[in-house]
């Protein structure tokens, strides 16, 4: 019953997490586009009101004219929409999913004795602390370096080094799949903390100054904009880290931390092209596709580096007898997939069930390499190759 309840919690939290993440990323992408697409207003009345930029757009059969003030409007509007629950809901559902899957089942998902043999409690505490420490270090870099001349570049360099160090450390503390997830969650925590600690508080201070009738300090807007820009660059790296933990070819690679760091770098480079593209169009310049090309080149390099070797004589060998396949299944899989414990609703304790689940065995044990989970039962490369030859030959049981 516990496994059944956890599966439902996993599904519902994952569903909610994806829904609110779409809302957050969508609004983030839109406002980055908007900021970089604004043009100075031509209407003297708009200039007199302090409007610094405007955009005309058409969508869904209607025309829209969003405007951005140089610092703030003359008065606080009666209806003012705040963009923060998208961020908070994404983090809360994400951490809930992390708790249900990784913290509650730390022995299965977080701990890999081949990486570090420690207690599930210690691993869970370390994973949770990882998120907090990453935010503290990143935030310190923004507060110290970000206020200097050329501070944004310095912060960018420090952040890149920090992400690389986090990838290296996570891959030496946690199981491969968990390492990717923890690094992605650390960046996602920093994104949400940017909203909670800097973006929204800065906006509240601006409104308080407006209500008090005192001049608005533009520093609040500059700091909020800085963190908002960081968030948009974190988005694609976070997504590839979250998705990458489902692919054993990535997190089980010999230098998995390098793979993770390069994939995240590729995402950031691609995102930069689309951020810069909006401003380039306004200024009549060519889209800077070079950054996206560089990101795709990094991605292609990872694909080539991880590609399996050419077919070996062993791969060309005759398909194995089912008795040998059955031995591998019994040793490596049946402990979790049997009549009493049907993990993920998969049972493999009879020849008929093995044949019925042959495509899943090929996909998860051979291609994606996500099973056995964290390779807890120690399946070998030779055994994976044997299962693959059996499947490709028709997955016969006689």
C-alpha positions in Angstrom: 0.0 0.0 0.0 2.9 2.4 0.8 4.3 2.0 -2.7 0.9 2.6 -4.2 0.4 5.8 -2.2 3.9 7.0 -3.1 3.2 6.4 -6.8 0.1 8.5 -6.7 1.9 11.3 -4.7 4.7 11.1 -7.3 2.2 11.4 -10.2 0.1 14.2 -8.8 3.1 16.3 -7.6 4.9 15.8 -10.9 1.7 16.9 -12.8 1.3 20.0 -10.6 5.0 20.7 -10.9 5.0 20.7 -14.7 1.8 22.8 -14.9 3.1 25.6 -12.6 6.6 25.4 -14.1 5.1 26.0 -17.5 3.3 29.1 -16.1 6.5 30.4 -14.5 8.8 29.8 -17.5 6.2 31.1 -19.9 5.8 34.4 -18.0 9.6 34.7 -17.5 10.3 34.2 -21.2 7.6 36.6 -22.1 8.9 39.4 -20.0 12.5 38.9 -21.2 11.1 39.2 -24.7 9.1 42.3 -23.8 12.1 44.0 -22.1 14.3 43.4 -25.1 11.6 44.4 -27.7 10.6 47.8 -26.3 11.1 50.9 -28.4 11.0 54.5 -27.2 7.4 55.9 -27.4 6.6 58.5 -30.0 3.5 59.9 -28.3 4.5 63.0 -26.3 1.8 62.1 -23.7 3.5 58.8 -23.0 6.9 60.5 -22.6 5.4 63.0 -20.2 4.0 60.2 -18.1 7.5 58.7 -17.8 7.1 55.8 -20.2 10.5 54.6 -21.4 9.5 51.9 -23.9 6.4 50.4 -25.5 5.5 47.5 -27.7 2.6 46.9 -30.1 1.6 43.3 -30.5 -1.3 41.3 -31.8 -2.5 38.0 -30.3 -5.7 36.0 -30.3 -7.4 38.5 -32.5 -6.7 41.5 -30.2 -4.1 44.3 -30.2 -2.0 45.0 -27.2 0.2 48.0 -26.2 2.3 47.1 -23.1 4.4 50.0 -21.8 7.3 50.2 -19.4 8.0 53.2 -17.1 11.5 54.5 -16.7 11.3 53.9 -12.9 7.7 53.9 -11.8 4.3 55.5 -12.7 3.2 58.6 -10.9 0.8 56.6 -8.7 0.1 53.1 -7.6 -2.6 51.5 -9.8 -5.6 50.1 -8.0 -5.2 46.8 -9.7 -1.6 45.6 -9.9 -0.8 42.0 -10.9 2.1 40.4 -9.1 4.1 37.6 -10.7 5.4 35.4 -7.9 3.0 32.5 -7.1 4.2 30.9 -10.3 7.7 30.7 -8.9 6.7 29.7 -5.4 4.3 27.0 -6.6 7.0 25.6 -8.9 9.5 25.3 -6.1 7.0 23.9 -3.5 5.7 21.2 -5.8 9.3 20.4 -6.9 10.6 20.1 -3.4 7.5 18.0 -2.5 8.3 15.6 -5.4 12.0 15.6 -4.3 10.9 14.7 -0.7 8.6 11.9 -1.8 10.9 10.3 -4.2 14.5 11.1 -3.1 14.4 11.9 0.6 11.7 9.4 1.6 13.4 6.7 -0.4 17.0 7.9 0.0 18.5 4.4 0.3 17.1 3.6 -3.2 17.5 6.9 -5.0 20.2 8.9 -3.3 22.7 6.4 -2.0 25.0 4.4 -4.3 27.6 2.6 -2.3 29.9 2.6 -5.3 29.9 6.4 -5.2 29.8 6.9 -1.4 28.6 4.4 1.2 26.8 6.5 3.8 23.5 6.5 5.6 20.3 7.5 3.9 19.7 10.1 6.6 23.1 11.7 6.0 22.6 11.6 2.2 19.1 13.2 2.6 20.5 16.0 4.8 23.4 16.6 2.4 21.1 16.8 -0.6 18.8 19.3 1.2 21.8 21.3 2.4 23.2 21.3 -1.1 20.3 23.4 -2.3 20.8 26.0 0.5 24.6 26.2 0.2 24.4 26.8 -3.6 22.0 29.7 -3.1 24.2 31.2 -0.3 27.3 31.1 -2.5 25.6 32.4 -5.6 23.8 35.1 -3.7 27.0 36.3 -2.1 28.6 36.5 -5.6 25.7 38.7 -6.8 25.8 41.0 -3.8 29.5 41.5 -3.8 30.7 41.3 -7.4 27.4 42.4 -9.0 27.6 45.9 -7.7 30.9 46.7 -9.3 31.8 47.9 -12.8 31.5 45.0 -15.2 30.0 43.2 -12.3 27.6 41.2 -14.4 30.5 39.5 -16.3 32.2 38.7 -13.0 29.1 37.2 -11.6 28.6 35.2 -14.8 32.1 33.7 -14.5 31.7 32.9 -10.8 28.3 31.3 -11.5 29.7 29.1 -14.2 32.5 27.9 -12.0 30.0 27.4 -9.1 27.7 25.2 -11.3 30.7 23.2 -12.5 31.9 22.7 -9.0 28.4 21.7 -7.9 28.2 19.1 -10.7 31.6 17.6 -9.7 30.7 17.4 -6.1 27.1 16.0 -6.6 28.5 13.2 -8.8 30.9 12.3 -5.9 28.2 12.3 -3.2 25.0 10.9 -4.7 23.9 8.2 -7.1 24.2 9.3 -10.7 20.5 9.9 -11.3 20.2 11.8 -8.0 23.3 13.9 -8.7 21.8 15.4 -11.9 18.5 16.1 -10.0 20.2 17.7 -7.1 22.2 20.1 -9.3 19.1 21.0 -11.2 17.2 21.5 -8.0 20.0 23.8 -6.6 19.7 26.1 -9.6 15.9 26.0 -9.4 16.1 26.9 -5.7 18.3 29.9 -6.6 15.8 31.0 -9.2 12.9 30.9 -6.8 15.0 32.5 -4.0 15.8 35.3 -6.4 12.1 36.0 -6.7 11.4 35.7 -2.9 14.5 37.5 -1.7 15.2 40.2 -4.3 12.7 40.7 -7.1 9.4 40.8 -5.0 10.9 42.7 -2.0 12.4 45.2 -4.4 9.1 45.8 -6.0 7.4 46.2 -2.6 9.9 48.8 -1.6 9.2 50.8 -4.8 5.5 50.7 -4.0 6.1 51.7 -0.4 8.2 54.7 -1.6 5.5 55.7 -4.1 2.8 55.5 -1.3 5.0 57.6 1.0 5.5 60.3 -1.7 9.2 60.0 -1.7 11.5 59.6 -4.8 11.7 56.0 -6.0 15.2 54.5 -5.7 16.0 53.0 -9.1 18.5 50.6 -7.5 15.6 48.3 -6.5 14.6 47.9 -10.1 18.2 47.3 -11.3 18.7 44.6 -8.7 15.4 42.9 -9.6 16.2 43.0 -13.3 19.7 41.5 -12.7 18.2 38.5 -10.8 15.4 38.2 -13.4 18.0 37.9 -16.2 19.9 35.3 -14.3 16.7 33.3 -13.9 16.1 33.2 -17.6 19.6 31.9 -18.3 19.1 29.2 -15.6 16.0 27.9 -17.2 17.3 25.6 -19.9 20.2 24.3 -17.7 17.7 23.3 -15.0 15.4 21.6 -17.5 18.2 19.5 -19.0 19.5 18.5 -15.6 15.9 17.4 -14.6 15.4 15.5 -17.8 18.9 14.1 -18.0 18.4 12.1 -14.7 16.1 9.8 -16.6 18.9 8.7 -19.0 21.5 6.3 -17.7 23.7 7.0 -20.7 24.2 10.4 -19.2 24.4 10.0 -15.5 26.3 6.6 -15.7 28.9 8.1 -18.0 32.5 7.8 -16.8 32.8 11.6 -16.4 29.1 12.3 -15.7 29.8 15.7 -14.0 31.5 16.9 -17.2 28.5 15.7 -19.2 26.1 17.5 -17.0 28.1 20.7 -17.0 28.4 20.7 -20.8 24.7 20.0 -21.3 23.8 22.9 -19.0 26.3 25.2 -20.8 24.8 24.3 -24.1 21.3 25.2 -22.8 22.6 28.6 -21.5 24.3 29.4 -24.9 21.1 28.6 -26.8 19.1 30.7 -24.4 21.4 33.6 -24.9 20.8 33.7 -28.6 17.1 34.0 -28.1 17.5 36.6 -25.4 19.8 38.7 -27.6 17.7 38.1 -30.7 14.8 40.3 -29.5 17.1 43.3 -29.0 18.9 42.7 -32.2 15.6 42.8 -34.1 14.7 46.1 -32.5 18.1 47.6 -33.4 18.1 46.2 -36.9 21.0 43.8 -36.3 21.4 40.2 -37.4 20.3 37.5 -34.9 23.5 36.3 -33.1 23.1 32.7 -34.0 26.7 32.0 -33.2 25.9 31.4 -29.5 23.2 28.8 -30.3 25.5 27.2 -32.8 28.2 26.9 -30.1 25.6 25.4 -27.8 24.6 22.9 -30.4 28.2 22.1 -31.1 28.7 21.3 -27.4 25.7 19.1 -27.5 27.0 17.3 -30.6 30.3 16.8 -28.9 28.7 15.1 -25.9 26.6 12.9 -28.2 29.7 11.8 -30.1 31.8 11.3 -26.9 29.1 9.1 -25.4 28.3 7.1 -28.5 28.8 3.3 -28.1 31.7 1.6 -29.9 31.1 0.0 -33.3 29.6 -3.4 -33.3 31.9 -5.9 -31.6 32.2 -9.6 -32.5 30.3 -10.2 -29.3 27.4 -8.1 -30.6 27.4 -10.1 -33.9 27.3 -13.4 -32.0 24.3 -15.8 -32.2 21.4 -14.9 -30.0 21.7 -16.4 -26.5 19.6 -19.2 -25.2 16.7 -18.1 -23.0 18.2 -20.0 -20.1 21.1 -17.6 -20.0 18.7 -14.6 -20.2 16.6 -16.0 -17.4 19.7 -16.3 -15.2 20.5 -12.6 -15.7 16.9 -11.6 -15.0 16.8 -13.8 -11.9 20.1 -12.3 -10.5 19.6 -8.7 -11.5 15.9 -7.9 -11.8 13.6 -10.4 -10.0 14.4 -9.0 -6.5 12.2 -6.0 -7.3 10.0 -7.5 -10.0 8.3 -10.6 -8.6 4.9 -11.9 -7.5 5.2 -10.2 -4.1 7.0 -6.9 -5.1 5.9 -5.7 -8.6 8.0 -2.5 -8.7 6.5 -0.1 -11.3 3.8 -2.8 -11.9 6.4 -5.0 -13.6 6.8 -8.7 -12.8 9.6 -10.9 -14.3 9.4 -14.1 -12.3 8.0 -16.3 -15.1 9.1 -16.7 -18.8 5.8 -15.4 -20.0 6.2 -12.2 -18.0 9.8 -11.7 -19.2 8.6 -12.0 -22.8 5.7 -9.6 -22.2 8.0 -7.0 -20.7 10.9 -7.5 -23.2 10.5 -4.0 -24.8 10.7 -2.4 -21.3 13.8 -4.5 -20.5 15.5 -3.4 -23.7 14.5 0.2 -23.2 15.3 0.6 -19.5 18.1 -1.9 -18.9 19.9 -1.6 -22.2 19.2 1.7 -23.9 18.4 4.1 -21.1 20.3 2.1 -18.5 18.0 3.3 -15.8 17.5 -0.2 -14.5 18.4 -1.7 -12.2 18.0 1.5 -10.3 21.5 2.8 -9.4 22.6 -0.6 -10.6 22.0 -1.8 -7.1 22.2 -5.5 -8.3 25.5 -5.0 -10.2 24.5 -5.9 -13.7 27.5 -6.0 -16.0 28.0 -4.6 -19.5 28.2 -8.2 -20.8 24.9 -9.0 -19.3 23.3 -5.9 -20.8 24.7 -6.9 -24.2 23.3 -10.4 -23.8 19.8 -9.0 -23.0 20.0 -6.8 -26.1 21.0 -9.6 -28.4 18.1 -11.7 -27.1 15.7 -8.9 -27.7 16.9 -8.0 -31.2 16.6 -11.7 -32.1 12.9 -11.7 -31.3 12.8 -12.1 -27.5 12.0 -15.8 -27.7 11.5 -18.0 -24.6 12.0 -21.4 -26.2 
